[in-house]
Amino acid sequence: MSARWLILILIFILGFFTVYRVEAAPITRTVDDRFEITVGFIHEPAILGDTNGIRIRITEGGEPVTGLTDSLNAQVEFMEAVRVFTLTESEPGVYTGIFIPMQAGDYSFTVSGSVDGVEINEFYIVADGISPVLERSDFEFPNVAYGTVIEQLATPLAATAIVGAALILWRKRTA
């Protein structure tokens, strides 16, 4: 395969990954070889301005660990802002704290406390797999101009322009 084709394929792949995001998911960790703790947003993807919150699921040997609302603490951080939650047990072994994310970007969660004498102190960030909060316009339909706004067109148009320029240069060189 010629170098020109490899360059075109690389440009296409880079353009594809620029346009489409890979979404993150909840993170599961084992603490003290006993407890599986899964942390993420209640609703994923997390969308700017929608009611959401932290969802913590704790199991031991596959069974839910219940009754931890008084011994478990959680908070969300965004830049320098911190919010401590009052957790509720929404179902057996699942604890939630509600908030509405008001800025898009990377949020992080801290879960701490004690579970059956085992100290918990876990920090969860986007780099670990927590989903970032995304702009509403990424999901609105129909919206301005029947679902398309200028900001949404910028990346696909840039990728198309790069591929088009590469094809023109390739044609000129081979002609």
N, C-alpha and C positions, 0 to 999 in steps of 0.2 A: 504494500500500500504506500502511496506517495506521501511525502511530508505535507503536501497541500491538503490532502484528504484528512490526515490526522489533525491538522490545525482546524479545519472546518468542523470536524466532529467534536473537538475540544471546545470550540466556541459555542456550539449547539448545547453541549452538556452544561457548560457554565451558565448559559442563558436559561436553561430549564431549571436549574437549582436556584437561580436568582428569583425566578417567578414563583416557584412552588416551595412552600415551607414544609419541613418535617415537624410535626407536632410532638410535644413531649407527653409524658404520661405520669401517673402517680409513681412514687418511689417506695420500694419495700426494703426494709432493713431488718436484720435479726439482732436483737439486743440480749446479751448475756446467754446466748445459745438457748433461749427460752421463748422469747416473745418476737413475733413477726409484727412489725409496725409499718403500715402503709400510709403515706401522706401524699395529698394532692389537693387540687381544687375540687369542690363539690361538683361543679359543672365544667367539663372541658370540651372544647377550648374555652378558656376564660375570656370573656368579652367585656370591653370597656363599658361601664355604666350599667351592667346587668348584675342583679343580686347573685352573689356567689359566696365563697368562704372556704375555710379549710375543712378537709375531711380526713379524719384519722381513724384507721381501722387497726385494732390490736387483737391478735389471736395468740393462743398458746396451744401447740399441738393441733392446730387447725380449728380449735374451738374459740369462740369469741370471749374476750375478757371484759366482763361487765362491771359496772359500779365505780368507774374511775373519775367521775366528774369533779370530785373534791380533791383528788390526788394528782390530777394531770393538768398541766398548764400549756397554753399555746399562744403564740403571737405571730403576726405577720409584719414584715418589714418591707418598705419601699423607699429607696434612697435613705433619707434620715428619719423618715416617719415610722413610728412603731405603734401597733395596736395590739393590746392584750385582749384575748377572747374570754368570754364566759362560755364554757363548753356545755353542750347538751348531748345526751346519748340518744341519737336519732333512731337507732336500731341496736340490737345487742352487739356490743363491741365496737360500735361506730360512733365517734364523737365529732361534732361539728361546731364551728364558730362562723357566724354570718358576717359578711361585709360586702360593700359595693366598691369594686376597684374603679377609681376615678381618673387614673392615668394609665396609659398603655406602657408596657415595659416589663422588666424583670422583678418579680416579687420573691421573697424568701419566707420560709416558715421555720419557727423554732418550737420544738416539743420538749417539755421537761416535766419532771415530777418523779413519782415513785410508783412502781407497779409490783405488788407483792414483795416489797423489800428490795427490789432492783431499781437503782437510780437510772432515770432516763434523762438524757441531755443530747438531743439530736437537732442538727441544723440542715435544712433542705433548701437548695438553690437551683436556679435554672440550669446551671452547668451539670448538676446531678440528674436532671430530667424533669424538674418542675416546669409546667407549661407557662410561658410568658402571657401576660394579658395583651390581647390583640385589639386593634382598632375596630370599632363598630362597623365602619364602612366596608371592611373585608367581608361582612356577613349580611349586610342589608340588601333586601330585594323587595320590590323594586325601589330604587332610590333615584337620585339625580340622573337624568338622561337614561332612564330605564335600567338602572343597575350599574352604570359606569360613571366614575368620576375621574377627573384628570389625574389625581394621585395614583389611582389604580392602573392607569394606562402607562405611566412613566416607565416602569421597569420592563413590561413586555415590549414597548416601543423601542427602548434602548437595546434590548436583546435582538430584536428584529433588525434594527439599524446596523448592529455589529455584524450579524450574519450576512446581511445584504452587502455591506462594504467589503467583507471578505470574499464574497462571490464575485463582485465586480473586479476586485484586484486579481483574483485567480483567473478570471476570463481574459483580462487584459494581458496577463503574463503568458497565457497559453495561445493567444491569438497571434 
